[in-house]
């Protein structure tokens, strides 16, 4: 699933390409893609434009004009928003298409088909209708994010495991399985540690690692293993910098011990048993 760095990279790539282009047509080829707003409502966007592109956690927020609407996109597992300078033949998993007046287009492609669209009135009341959006915690790159914030959030669930808390979007927004494992490795914390057992120093290291790893991944334009590409169909590069994720059996880059894989919170978790002691 695209995590915060990948979604931010998609946002940045499209921000240079689609704002202020007049929309000639909007086509929805898979109605089940729509969680809020029907095909007619999306078709009515024709004649307007995308004014700006924002992001909250893993959600993309397209500000539409002239009617103040917000088109919200969650890419889920395999969703892609691909910009084409010229019209392209539709592909098997193309589920929606925005055609612009200059002939360029923005196509939503999703092999697994789990992605979702919402079309809401602009502003907090409209966005409150988007499932999961209003319950998001702070992002590690937010100015208000800190170790104190992290500790305040986790003290309410002392018996939970730290890996589960990192994946909980109501605690911290934007982290997924890849970056949770990388954060835990950098902070030298075992994924099965109970939140109540974490020391102040460990919580400080976790908060710092969250910020540093997400920022480093954004600088490399995200992580691509299989499906993820940005709006220009370009892959990310952070997979070359991963320390433990999907490296079972390989030597730890810090100590040389063999990286192990276990299941935590229903997800495969990679860690060094020497650097991350339970």
N, C-alpha and C positions, 0 to 999 in steps of 0.2 A: 504494500500500500504506500503511495506517496505520502511522505511525512512533511513536516514544516519546511525543510530546505527545498524539497522538490516542488511543493506547491508555490513557495515564494519564487523559485526560479521560473516556473511557468508564468506567474504573474508578471515578473520583470520582463520576460521575453515578449509577452503579448502587449504589455504597456507601451512598447516601442512600435507596435504594428497596427492595432485596431482602434484606439480611441479617436473619436470625432470623424470616423468614416460613416457615411450614411448607409443605413441598413436597407437593402432592397427587398430581402425576403428572409423569413425564418421558417425552417421546415423541421418538424419532429417526426422521425421515422419509427420511433419506439415509444408509444404513449406511456408505458410503465416507467419510463425515465422520470416522469414528472411527479414530484411529491406535492407541489403546490402550484397551481396555475395550469390551465388546460391548453390544448393545441391552439385554440383560437386566441387565447391571451398572448401566447408567444408569437403567433403570426401577426398580431396587432403591433408588435415592436417595429415592423417595417415602416420606413419613413423617419425613424428616429436614429439615435446613435448611442454608442457606448462612450460615456463621458470620462470615466475613470475606472480603474481596477484596483480593488483593495483585497485584503486577506485577513482572516481571523482564524487562527489555528490552521486546520487543514481545509477550510472553506475559502473559495474564491468569491469575491463580491463585485459584481459588475454594476456600476451605477449607470442607469439608463436615462436618456432624455429624448423628447422634451417632457413626457410624463414622468414624474419622479418615481421610478421603480428601481428595484434591486433584483438582479438575476443572480441567484446564489448557486454555486456548483460545488459538489463534493465528488472528487474523482474516485473515491473508494479504492478498490484493488487495482484496476487496470485502465481507468479512464484516462483519456488524452484529449487535449484541446490543441488542434493542429491548424496552423495558419498556412494557406496556400495563396501565393501571389496571383495564380490563375486557376480557374475551375479545374477540378480533378474528377475522374470517374469515381463514383461512390464505391467504397470498399465494403466487405461483408459486415463488418462491425461498426460502420458509421451509423450513429443513431440520431444525430441532429446536425443541422447545417445553417449557418448564418451567411448569406451572400450579401456582399457590399456593392454599392452602386458602381464602384470602379472595377468590378469583376473579380476581386479577391474574395476569399471565403474563410470562415472559421468553422472547422468540422469537429464534432465530438465523436470520438471513436472509443469503444469499450468492449474488449473481448469477453470479459466475464459478465458484463452488464449490470454491475452493482451500483454504479454511479447514480447520482440524483441531482435534479434541478428543482429549484423553487423560484417563483416569481412573486415578489411581495411589494407592497408600498415601501418607499424609502423611509429610513428612520428607524429608531428603536422599536416602535410598536409593530412595524411590519416584520422586522427581523426576528421579533419574538415568536413569530409563527414557524420559524425554521427549527426543526427538531434538533436539539443538542447544541445549538449555537449560543444561546444565552446562558447555558450552564458551564461554559468553558472557564477554566482557571486562567491565571496569567500565563503568558508565554515567557520562556527563559530570557528572551531578548527584550522584553518590556522593561522600561525604565524602573518600574515599581517592583520588579521581581528581585528577590533576595533570599538568602538563606533563612532569614527570619520569616518571610512569607512561606517558604517551603515547610519550615518547622511548625508553623501555625496550622497549615493545612493537614499535615500528617498526624498531629497529636490527637485528632478525632478518631483515628483508626489504628491504634497501637499494635493490634495483632495481625495487621496486614503485612505482606511481604513487600520489600522495597521495589522489586521489579513491577509488581502489580500497581503500586502507587504511581510509578513513572509512566505507566501506560494509561492511567486514569485521566481522561481529558478534563474532568472537573477539578483535578488537583493541579496539573500542569498541562497546558495546551500545546499540541504540536509534536510531541514525542511519540514514536511508534517502536516497533520491536528492534529495528536496526540501531537506532540511536540510544535507546534505553540500555542495550548491552554495552555499547561503546562508552556511555556515561559511567556505568557501574565499573567497568574496567579502569577507566582513567581515575575514578575516585577510590579504587581499591576496595570495593564493597561487593560482597557476595549477593547474587540476585535473590536468594531465599532469606536474607536477614530480615527479621521483624523490625518494623519501624520503631518500636519502643526500645530496641537495642542499639540504635544508632547514636553515636557520640556527637557532640557539638562539632568536633573537627571533621567527622565524616559528613555531616550535613553541609558544612561549609564546602567541602570538596565536591559533593554532589551538585550543589548549586553552581559552583564555578565550572564544573565539567559540562553541565547542561548548556551554559552560555557558550563556552569555548567550542564545543563540538558542533553545535548547530551553526554557529557563525563560520566555522571552518568548512562545513559542508556546503553552506550557501556560496562561499567563495569558490568552491569547486563545482558549483551548479548541480549539487545533489548527487545521489547514488543511483546508478543504473545496474541492475542485475539482469533484467529481462525486458520489462515493458516500459519503464518510465523514460519519457523524453519530454523536452520543453516544447513551447509553441512553434519552434522552428524545426522540430523533429530531431533535435540534437540531444545526445546522451549526456549524463552527468559524469563526473570524474572522481567522486569521493570514494568509490569502491576501492581505489588504489591506496587509500589511506586507512582503511578499516583495520583495527587491531585484533578483534576477536570474532566478530560476527561472521557466521558460516565458515569458521576456520577450525572446526573440530579435527583433532589429531595433529594439528600443526603446532610448532613450538611457540610459546608465548614470546612476544617481542621484547619483553622486559627481563624475564628470568629463564626462558627456555623450557619451562614445564609444558606438558601437552595440554592444549586447549580442550575443554570438555563441553559437552552439550547435555542439558537437562530440560525438562518441561517445568515451566513456572507460569502460573496464571493461564494455563492452556497454550502457552507459546514456547517454541524452542528458544532456549537461552544459552548463550555461549559465554564461557568465563575461564579464567585461569585459577586452578585450585590452590596454587601457591601464593599468587598476588591477592586473591580475593577469598580470604578464609572465612568460613561460615561461623 
